[in-house]
């Protein structure tokens, strides 16, 4: 099989790209496995009282399992890099095409995991031990399903590129996005501080919180009770909505597809840009989902969180693919309007999703218990909106992917 990397070797000698991919992927995988070992070692051998002062044991187990999954998913990229360095053919099991054939298996397993998770919470002791395992599976499998749906018959024969993009988006992109978001939110915090200086009531609340900072409780309910006066301030609510519906979507949608930009000269067609964008979004979505795991009080809460993460992962995968499609349209067709439309659409959908999620999160704080207005069932409306948004995104994702498969042909390397 003649691939990009092999052809590159024949033209330019040593394959530095494969070396870089192999070394960085191996380094990232070893770091993930090392972090998993540290988390599981602490869980197994450190006193429970000492661990609970910093992190709940269930969260520590979730962290260890998440890092194991991340490490395992980085191995194919490393292996392919070493295969290419030795100029050996890539095994068929490393092709994304092979994963597409068992998409139905992933779907059945996902349904079984969801049903098992809900039923398991009727036995609290079993749920405490098994929930982290089920959560990692329930977050990972939908992303594999989304990849298979979007890249079906369009993945071509580019295993090195695709696993490399996925590994980069899993190990590097999240760090870039976190640093960028911290920088942007720091600037936003400065603006907020200047605005708060004209609000005496808000200043008083901030001063009281700063005096209690060293003694803030660790359990979420007590913490939210203390923060309620602050989170009930209109200026604070406005700042949160601006941050999470405008600033965060801009940073994530621009940087999430950085791997598409890095492959600008290698992407040969618009569908290939779409596939690379999907993989970029999938890597980031998996990292975000695995590290958003928290404690669960009941099977219903667990199911709501998992379904929410499934919707959030679909958001990242679909918008990543759409932006990749837009970028490839510029490079291969000279149609910049497609990129502009793809970016605007992605920002609108991302902002809307974040706005609904933020509203659902703030509602119990601003109106605890049954204090919220009784004219309408606000929580149910918000959850219904999330379900509707997820349905629209999934429908659009399937239709858009099908249209690309129908109307365009991906140019693949010849054997």
RAFEN-V492223 format. One record per run of one state. SS is the DSSP state (alpha for helix, beta for strand, coil for the rest). FROM is the first residue (numbers start at 1). TO is the last residue. If there is no record, write none. Layout:
((SS	FROM	TO) (SS	FROM	TO))
//
This chain:
((coil	1	3) (alpha	4	12) (coil	13	15) (alpha	16	45) (coil	46	47) (alpha	48	52) (coil	53	56) (alpha	57	85) (coil	86	91) (alpha	92	94) (coil	95	95) (alpha	96	100) (coil	101	102) (alpha	103	120) (coil	121	123) (alpha	124	151) (coil	152	158) (alpha	159	171) (coil	172	172) (alpha	173	196) (coil	197	199) (alpha	200	211) (coil	212	212) (alpha	213	215) (coil	216	219) (alpha	220	231) (coil	232	233) (alpha	234	255) (coil	256	257) (alpha	258	262) (coil	263	269) (alpha	270	290) (coil	291	298) (alpha	299	333) (coil	334	335) (alpha	336	366) (coil	367	377) (alpha	378	407) (coil	408	415))
//
